[in-house]
């Protein structure tokens, strides 16, 4: 799943956690904006593909 997220969000992924039907993705702080995408478009697309809510956090 981490490889798939990396392809969809187009950023370096430091860590991935799953909890209660959602995925928490940790990326470098300077890449959070890229991972989320314009208006959240990247995250929304990844959520549709994976069927789970995705939360992006910077480290």
Contact map, one row per residue, 1 for C-alpha under 8 A:
11111000000000000000000000000000000000000000000000000000000
11111100000010010000000000000000000000000000000000000000000
11111110000000000000000000000000000000000000000000000000000
11111111000000000000000000000000000000000000000000000000000
11111111110000000000000000000000000000000000010000000000000
01111111111110000000000000000000000000000000000000000000000
00111111111000000000000000000000000000000000000000000000000
00011111110000000000000000000000000000000100010000000000000
00001111111000000000000000000000011110000110010000000000000
00001111111100000000000000000000011000000000000000000000000
00000110111110000000000000100010011000000000000000000000000
00000100011111000000000000110010000000000000000000000000000
01000100001111110000000011110000000000000000000000000000000
00000000000111110000000011110000000000000000000000000000000
00000000000011111000000011100000000000000000000000000000000
01000000000011111100001111000000000000000000000000000000000
00000000000000111110001110000000000000000000000000000000000
00000000000000011111111100000000000000000000000000000000000
00000000000000001111111100000000000000000000000000000000000
00000000000000000111110000000000000000000000000000000000000
00000000000000000111111000000000000000000000000000011000000
00000000000000000111111100000000000000000000000000011110000
00000000000000011110111110000000000000000000000000011110000
00000000000000011110011111000000000000000000000000000111100
00000000000011111000001111100000000000000000000000000111100
00000000000011110000000111110000000000000000000000000001111
00000000001111100000000011111011001000000000000000000001111
00000000000111000000000001111111000000000000000000000000011
00000000000000000000000000111111000000000000000000000000111
00000000000000000000000000011111100000000000000000000000010
00000000001100000000000000111111111000000000000000000000010
00000000000000000000000000111111111100000000000000000001110
00000000000000000000000000000111111110000000000000000000000
00000000111000000000000000000011111111000000000000000000000
00000000111000000000000000100011111110000110000000000001000
00000000100000000000000000000001111111111110000000000001000
00000000100000000000000000000000111111111110000000000000000
00000000000000000000000000000000010111111100000000000000000
00000000000000000000000000000000000111111000000000000000000
00000000000000000000000000000000000111111111000000000000000
00000000000000000000000000000000000111111111100000000000000
00000001100000000000000000000000001111011111110000000000000
00000000100000000000000000000000001110011111111000000110000
00000000000000000000000000000000000000011111111100000000000
00000000000000000000000000000000000000001111111110000000000
00001001100000000000000000000000000000000111111111000100000
00000000000000000000000000000000000000000011111111111100000
00000000000000000000000000000000000000000001111111110000000
00000000000000000000000000000000000000000000111111100000000
00000000000000000000000000000000000000000000011111110000000
00000000000000000000000000000000000000000000001111111000000
00000000000000000000111000000000000000000000001101111100000
00000000000000000000111000000000000000000000001000111110000
00000000000000000000011110000000000000000010011000011111000
00000000000000000000011110000000000000000010000000001111100
00000000000000000000000111100001001100000000000000000111110
00000000000000000000000111101001000000000000000000000011111
00000000000000000000000001111111000000000000000000000001111
00000000000000000000000001111000000000000000000000000000111
